[in-house]
Amino acid sequence: MRPAKETSHDQRSAAGRDWLHCRVAPAGPATAAMRRPVAGYIGLRYLRSQRANQFASFVTIASALGVALGVAALIVVLSVMNGFEHELRDRLTSITGHARVTAEGGLGDWQATREQLLAYPGITAAVPVIELEAVIGRGSALAGVIITGTEPGLEAADSPLRQGMRLGALDALQAGSRAIVLGDALAARIGVRVGDPVTVLVPTKHRGQGLQSRLWQFTVQGIFELGVKEHDGSRAFISLADAAALGGLEGRVSALRVTTEDIFAAPRLIAGWSARHGSGLVVRDWTQDHVTYFRAIRLEKTMMMVLLSLIVGVAAFNIVATLVMVVTDKRGSIAILRTLGFSRGDIVRVFAVQGVAIGWLGVIAGVAGGAALAANIAQVAPALERLFGFQFMPADVYYVTALPAELHWADVLVVSAVALLITAAATIYPAARAAGVEPAEVLRYE
C-alpha cells in the first residue's frame, strides 16, 4: 500500500503547482480582494494546462472556433442585408425619387411649385415627369411599359438614370425628336437595339369621346440598366414635350420628382414643405411608396440574427462540456484551494474566467474574419459563384442582381455582446458545480 500513498502525494503536489507560488493568505477582507486576480490567474493556468488532456484541448479549440464561426456568419449576413437594403433603397428611388409632389389631374403651374421646392433647405432637385401606361412593340413582339417623360437637362450628372446608361445618351431625348430610351430587359424582350424603330400605343380619355388611343413611332436612342428588374423590364423614357403631346396633357405634368441631400431626411423635409406650400397637392415620400419592401428586409434581418445565433449557442454547449471536464479533472486542486481559504465565489471566478476567455478568443477571431469577408464580399462572391456554378441572387428572384455588403459597426458590437453573453452564461453550471466540491469528501481518500 506504500506505493499508492506516494503516488497520491505526487498527484497532490502536481495539482498544487499552479497556486503554491501565489502565496494565498488566510481569509480576510484584504486578502479576499487580493484573491480575485489570483483566481483569474489560476483559471488561465487551468486553460493552458489542458494541453496534457488532448480531448479537452480539442473541445476547447472547437468551442472557440464555433463561437468564431457564429460571430463571423452573423457579421457577414447582417452586412449583406444592410447592403441589400441600401442598394434596394437607392435603386427603387432612382426613378421615383425621394418624394413626389402631384395633384388630381396633374400639376398645372408646376414651374412655380418647382421653384418653391428648390428654395426649401435640404431639397436639391425637383424634376418634372409625365408618366403614361402604354404598349410598346416591334413586329409581333409586344410588352406593357410605363413611359416617363423627363427633361434631360434637369437630371443631375450623378443621377442613377445617367449613371445607368449602358448604350446611347440620355441627352438624346429632345423635344420633338421622338427618341426613346429603354431598360435593357425590356429591349431584350421585344428584340430591339439602339437605332431600331419601335411603336408605342397610349390609351387616352377625352371628355365626351370615351377611351381613345394614340399610336406613335419612336427610335431607340439608348439602353439603361438600373439593376432592378421592375425598372429594367418595364420602364422607358422620352422627352417631356413628347410625353405631353402623346398623353394629351397640354402643359401639365404628372408629378415633380424630388431629391433631398439626405434620403433619410426626405420624409421630414417634404412634410415641412407641404405644411407651408402643399395646399391642394398630394405629397408622398419614399417610405410610403416602398414601405412593404423595407419592412420585409428588417424582418428578415432580425430572423437571420436569431437563427445564426444558434451557432454560437451550439458552441456554448461545447464550452460547458469543456469546463465540466476540467472541473472533474481538477477536483483535487479545487479541494486544496478550498482548504487554503478560497471561497465558493473564488472557485466560481476561476472557472468563469476560462469560459469567458474561450468566448473572447472566439469573438475576436469571428469579428476579424467576418469584417474581412464582409469588406471583400464583392470579390469573394463572384469567385464562389464561378467555382460552384450558382448565383447567390438570381435576377428572376431578387431586385438586386449583385451581392452587396455594408458593414455597420453597431451591428458588430451587438453581435459581439450577444456572443459574449451566451458564452458567459455557459460558464454558470460548470462554475457552480466546481464551487459545490466539498474538500473533505475529495481529500478523504487522498
C-alpha positions in Angstrom: 0.0 0.0 0.0 3.0 2.3 0.4 3.5 3.0 -3.3 -0.2 4.0 -3.6 0.2 6.6 -0.9 3.4 8.0 -2.6 1.5 8.3 -5.9 -1.3 10.1 -4.2 1.1 12.6 -2.7 2.7 13.2 -6.1 -0.7 13.9 -7.6 -1.5 16.4 -4.9 1.9 18.1 -5.5 1.3 18.4 -9.2 -2.2 19.7 -8.7 -0.9 22.4 -6.3 1.9 23.8 -8.5 -0.4 26.3 -10.1 -1.3 28.0 -6.9 1.5 27.3 -4.4 3.7 30.2 -5.7 0.7 32.5 -5.4 1.1 32.7 -1.6 -2.6 32.6 -0.8 -3.0 34.2 2.6 -5.6 33.4 5.3 -9.1 34.7 4.6 -9.9 38.3 5.4 -11.3 41.5 3.6 -8.0 42.5 2.2 -6.9 39.0 1.1 -10.3 38.4 -0.4 -9.7 41.4 -2.7 -6.2 40.1 -3.5 -7.6 36.6 -4.4 -9.7 38.0 -7.2 -6.8 38.4 -9.6 -5.3 35.2 -8.3 -8.5 33.4 -9.2 -8.3 34.7 -12.7 -4.6 33.7 -13.0 -5.4 30.2 -11.8 -8.3 29.9 -14.3 -6.0 30.9 -17.2 -3.4 28.4 -16.0 -6.0 25.7 -16.0 -6.9 26.6 -19.5 -3.3 26.3 -20.7 -2.8 23.1 -18.8 -5.4 21.3 -20.9 -2.7 20.5 -23.5 -2.0 17.4 -21.4 -5.6 16.3 -22.0 -5.8 16.1 -25.8 -9.6 15.6 -25.9 -10.3 18.5 -23.6 -7.9 20.6 -25.6 -9.7 19.6 -28.9 -13.1 20.5 -27.4 -11.7 23.9 -26.2 -10.4 24.7 -29.7 -13.7 23.5 -31.3 -15.6 25.7 -28.9 -13.6 28.8 -29.8 -13.9 28.0 -33.5 -17.6 27.5 -33.1 -18.0 30.9 -31.5 -15.8 32.5 -34.2 -17.8 30.9 -37.0 -21.1 32.0 -35.5 -19.9 35.6 -35.0 -18.4 35.8 -38.5 -21.5 34.4 -40.1 -23.7 36.9 -38.3 -21.5 39.8 -39.3 -21.4 38.8 -42.9 -25.1 38.1 -43.2 -26.1 41.3 -41.4 -23.6 43.3 -43.7 -25.2 41.7 -46.8 -28.6 42.5 -45.5 -27.5 46.1 -44.9 -26.0 46.3 -48.3 -29.1 44.8 -49.9 -31.3 47.4 -48.1 -29.1 50.2 -49.2 -28.9 49.1 -52.9 -32.7 48.4 -53.0 -33.4 51.8 -51.5 -31.2 53.6 -54.0 -32.4 51.7 -57.0 -36.1 51.9 -56.1 -35.8 55.6 -55.7 -33.7 56.1 -58.8 -36.8 56.7 -60.9 -39.4 57.6 -58.3 -37.2 60.0 -56.3 -37.0 60.6 -52.6 -40.5 62.2 -52.7 -43.2 63.1 -55.2 -45.5 66.1 -55.4 -48.6 65.7 -57.6 -52.2 66.7 -57.8 -55.5 65.4 -59.0 -55.5 65.6 -62.8 -51.8 66.6 -62.9 -49.8 69.7 -61.9 -50.7 72.8 -64.0 -48.5 75.6 -62.8 -45.6 73.2 -62.0 -42.9 75.7 -62.6 -43.9 77.8 -59.6 -44.2 74.7 -57.4 -40.7 73.6 -58.5 -39.3 77.0 -57.6 -40.8 76.7 -54.1 -39.4 73.2 -53.7 -35.9 74.2 -54.7 -36.0 77.2 -52.3 -36.6 74.9 -49.4 -33.5 74.0 -47.4 -32.4 70.4 -47.9 -34.1 69.8 -51.2 -31.6 69.6 -54.1 -33.7 68.8 -57.1 -37.3 68.8 -58.4 -37.7 67.2 -61.9 -41.0 67.4 -63.7 -42.1 64.0 -65.1 -45.1 62.7 -67.1 -45.9 59.0 -66.6 -48.0 57.1 -69.2 -49.1 53.5 -69.3 -48.5 52.1 -72.8 -47.9 49.1 -75.0 -44.6 49.1 -76.9 -43.5 46.7 -79.6 -41.8 45.9 -82.8 -43.4 43.5 -85.2 -45.2 40.8 -83.2 -43.2 41.4 -80.0 -45.3 43.4 -77.6 -44.8 44.4 -73.9 -46.6 46.6 -71.4 -44.5 49.6 -70.4 -44.5 52.7 -68.2 -43.2 55.6 -70.2 -41.8 58.5 -68.3 -41.3 61.9 -69.9 -38.4 63.9 -68.4 -36.1 66.8 -69.0 -32.6 65.5 -69.5 -31.2 69.0 -68.7 -32.7 68.8 -65.2 -31.2 65.3 -64.5 -28.1 65.7 -62.3 -24.8 64.3 -63.7 -24.6 61.7 -60.9 -28.3 60.7 -61.1 -28.9 57.0 -61.1 -30.5 57.2 -64.6 -27.5 58.9 -66.1 -25.1 56.5 -64.3 -27.2 53.6 -65.5 -26.9 54.3 -69.2 -25.2 51.4 -71.0 -25.7 52.4 -74.6 -26.5 55.8 -76.1 -27.1 59.0 -74.1 -30.0 60.4 -72.1 -29.5 63.9 -73.7 -30.8 62.4 -77.0 -34.3 62.9 -75.5 -35.0 66.3 -77.0 -38.4 67.9 -77.7 -39.9 66.6 -80.9 -37.1 64.1 -81.5 -39.3 61.1 -80.8 -36.3 59.4 -79.3 -36.8 56.7 -76.6 -34.5 55.1 -74.0 -35.4 51.5 -72.9 -34.4 49.3 -70.0 -32.1 46.5 -71.1 -34.5 43.7 -70.1 -37.4 45.4 -72.0 -35.2 45.9 -75.0 -34.2 42.2 -74.9 -37.8 41.2 -74.6 -39.0 43.0 -77.7 -35.7 42.3 -79.6 -34.5 45.9 -80.3 -31.2 47.6 -80.2 -30.0 51.3 -80.5 -31.2 52.7 -83.8 -34.2 50.4 -84.2 -37.8 51.8 -84.5 -40.5 50.9 -82.1 -44.2 51.6 -81.9 -45.9 53.0 -78.8 -49.6 52.8 -78.2 -51.0 55.0 -75.4 -54.7 54.9 -74.4 -56.2 58.4 -73.7 -59.5 59.6 -72.4 -61.2 62.7 -73.8 -64.4 64.4 -72.4 -67.4 63.2 -74.3 -65.4 60.9 -76.6 -64.6 57.9 -74.4 -61.4 56.0 -74.5 -59.1 56.5 -77.5 -55.6 55.7 -78.3 -52.5 57.4 -79.9 -50.0 55.5 -81.9 -46.5 56.9 -82.3 -43.3 55.7 -83.8 -40.1 56.2 -81.8 -36.4 55.5 -82.4 -34.4 53.7 -79.7 -31.5 56.1 -78.8 -30.3 54.4 -75.6 -30.5 51.5 -73.2 -30.1 51.7 -69.4 -29.6 49.2 -66.6 -30.5 50.2 -63.1 -30.2 46.7 -61.6 -33.8 46.5 -60.6 -35.9 44.1 -62.6 -39.0 46.1 -62.1 -37.4 49.1 -63.7 -35.2 47.4 -66.3 -38.0 45.3 -67.6 -40.9 47.8 -67.8 -39.6 51.3 -68.0 -38.9 53.6 -70.9 -38.0 57.4 -71.1 -38.9 60.0 -73.7 -38.7 63.8 -73.7 -41.1 65.8 -71.5 -42.6 67.6 -74.5 -43.1 64.3 -76.5 -44.8 62.8 -73.4 -47.1 65.8 -73.0 -48.2 65.6 -76.7 -48.5 61.8 -76.6 -50.7 61.9 -73.4 -52.6 65.0 -74.3 -51.7 66.7 -71.0 -51.5 70.2 -72.6 -48.9 71.9 -70.4 -49.4 69.8 -67.3 -47.1 67.2 -65.7 -47.9 64.1 -63.7 -45.6 64.9 -60.8 -42.4 66.6 -59.6 -39.8 64.1 -58.6 -38.0 65.5 -55.5 -34.4 64.7 -54.4 -33.0 65.6 -51.0 -29.5 65.9 -49.6 -30.2 63.0 -47.2 -32.6 60.3 -48.2 -33.5 59.6 -44.5 -34.4 63.3 -44.0 -36.8 63.3 -47.0 -39.9 62.5 -45.0 -39.3 65.3 -42.6 -38.3 67.8 -45.3 -41.2 67.1 -47.6 -43.6 67.2 -44.7 -42.3 70.6 -43.7 -42.6 71.9 -47.2 -46.1 70.5 -47.6 -47.2 72.3 -44.4 -46.2 75.6 -46.0 -47.0 75.2 -49.7 -48.8 71.9 -50.1 -52.4 73.1 -50.1 -54.3 71.1 -52.7 -51.3 68.9 -53.5 -50.6 65.2 -52.9 -47.2 64.6 -51.3 -45.6 61.2 -50.8 -42.1 60.2 -49.7 -40.2 57.1 -50.5 -41.0 55.4 -47.1 -44.7 55.4 -48.1 -44.1 54.2 -51.6 -41.8 51.3 -50.7 -42.7 50.6 -47.1 -43.5 46.9 -47.6 -40.1 46.1 -49.1 -38.2 47.6 -46.2 -40.4 46.1 -43.5 -39.7 42.7 -45.1 -35.9 43.3 -45.1 -35.9 44.4 -41.4 -37.9 41.3 -40.5 -35.5 39.0 -42.5 -32.6 40.7 -40.8 -34.0 40.1 -37.3 -34.8 36.4 -38.1 -31.4 35.8 -39.6 -29.7 37.1 -36.5 -31.8 34.9 -34.3 -31.2 31.8 -36.4 -27.5 32.3 -36.8 -27.1 33.0 -33.0 -27.9 29.3 -32.6 -24.4 28.6 -34.0 -23.0 30.5 -31.0 -25.4 28.6 -28.8 -24.0 25.2 -30.0 -20.5 26.5 -29.4 -21.6 27.5 -25.9 -22.6 23.8 -25.2 -19.1 22.8 -26.1 -17.8 25.3 -23.6 -20.0 23.7 -20.9 -18.6 20.3 -21.8 -15.0 21.6 -21.7 -15.4 23.2 -18.3 -17.2 20.2 -16.8 -14.2 18.0 -17.9 -11.8 20.5 -16.3 -13.9 20.5 -13.1 -13.8 16.7 -13.0 -10.1 16.6 -13.7 -9.2 19.3 -11.1 -11.4 18.2 -8.2 -8.3 17.6 -6.1 -6.9 21.1 -6.9 -10.3 22.6 -6.1 -10.4 20.9 -2.7 -6.9 22.1 -1.8 -7.8 25.7 -2.8 -10.8 25.5 -0.6 -8.7 24.3 2.4 -6.3 27.3 1.8 -9.2 29.7 2.2 -10.7 30.2 -1.2 -14.4 30.8 -1.0 -17.1 29.3 -3.3 -17.2 32.6 -5.1 -13.4 32.5 -5.8 -13.8 29.0 -7.3 -16.7 30.3 -9.4 -14.4 33.0 -10.7 -11.6 30.5 -11.5 -13.8 28.6 -14.0 -15.8 31.6 -15.2 -12.5 33.1 -16.4 -11.9 30.0 -18.5 -15.3 30.2 -20.2 -15.1 34.0 -20.8 -11.5 33.6 -22.2 -12.7 31.0 -24.7 -15.6 33.3 -25.6 -13.3 36.3 -26.1 -10.9 34.3 -28.3 -13.9 33.2 -30.5 -15.4 36.7 -30.7 -12.1 38.4 -31.6 -11.4 35.8 -34.3 -15.0 36.0 -35.6 -15.0 39.8 -35.7 -11.7 39.8 -37.6 -12.8 37.1 -40.1 -16.4 38.4 -40.5 -15.3 42.0 -41.1 -12.6 41.0 -43.6 -15.1 38.8 -45.5 -17.8 41.5 -45.5 -15.3 44.1 -46.8 -14.3 41.9 -49.7 -17.6 40.3 -50.5 -17.7 41.9 -53.9 -14.6 39.9 -54.9 -15.4 36.7 -52.9 -19.0 36.2 -54.1 -18.2 36.1 -57.9 -15.4 33.7 -57.3 -17.6 31.4 -55.3 -20.3 31.6 -58.0 -17.8 30.6 -60.7 -16.4 27.8 -58.5 -19.7 26.2 -57.6 -21.8 27.3 -60.6 -24.7 29.0 -58.9 -25.9 32.5 -58.3 -26.4 34.0 -54.8 -29.1 36.4 -56.1 -30.7 35.3 -59.3 -32.1 38.1 -61.4 -35.5 36.4 -61.7 -35.9 36.3 -57.9 -34.3 39.4 -56.4 -34.5 43.1 -57.3 -30.7 43.5 -56.8 -28.7 41.1 -59.0 -25.3 41.6 -57.3 -24.4 40.6 -53.7 -23.8 43.9 -51.8 -22.4 44.4 -48.3 -22.3 47.3 -45.9 -20.6 46.8 -42.6 -22.2 48.6 -39.7 -20.0 48.7 -36.5 -23.2 49.0 -34.4 -24.1 45.5 -35.7 -20.6 44.2 -34.9 -21.0 45.5 -31.3 -24.4 43.9 -30.9 -23.2 40.6 -32.3 -20.1 40.6 -30.1 -22.2 41.5 -27.0 -24.7 38.7 -27.7 -21.9 36.1 -28.2 -20.1 37.1 -25.0 -23.4 36.9 -23.0 -24.1 33.5 -24.4 -20.6 32.2 -23.6 -20.7 33.8 -20.2 -24.0 32.1 -19.4 -22.4 28.8 -20.5 -20.0 29.0 -17.5 -22.7 29.2 -14.9 -23.3 25.4 -14.5 -19.7 24.2 -14.6 -18.6 27.0 -12.2 -21.5 26.2 -9.8 -20.5 22.6 -9.9 -16.9 23.4 -9.1 -18.0 25.6 -6.2 -20.0 22.7 -4.8 -17.0 20.5 -4.4 -16.6 19.5 -0.7 -12.9 19.4 0.3 -13.5 16.8 3.0 -15.2 14.4 0.5 -12.4 14.8 -2.1 -9.4 14.6 0.3 -10.7 11.8 2.5 -9.2 9.1 0.3 -6.1 11.1 -0.8 
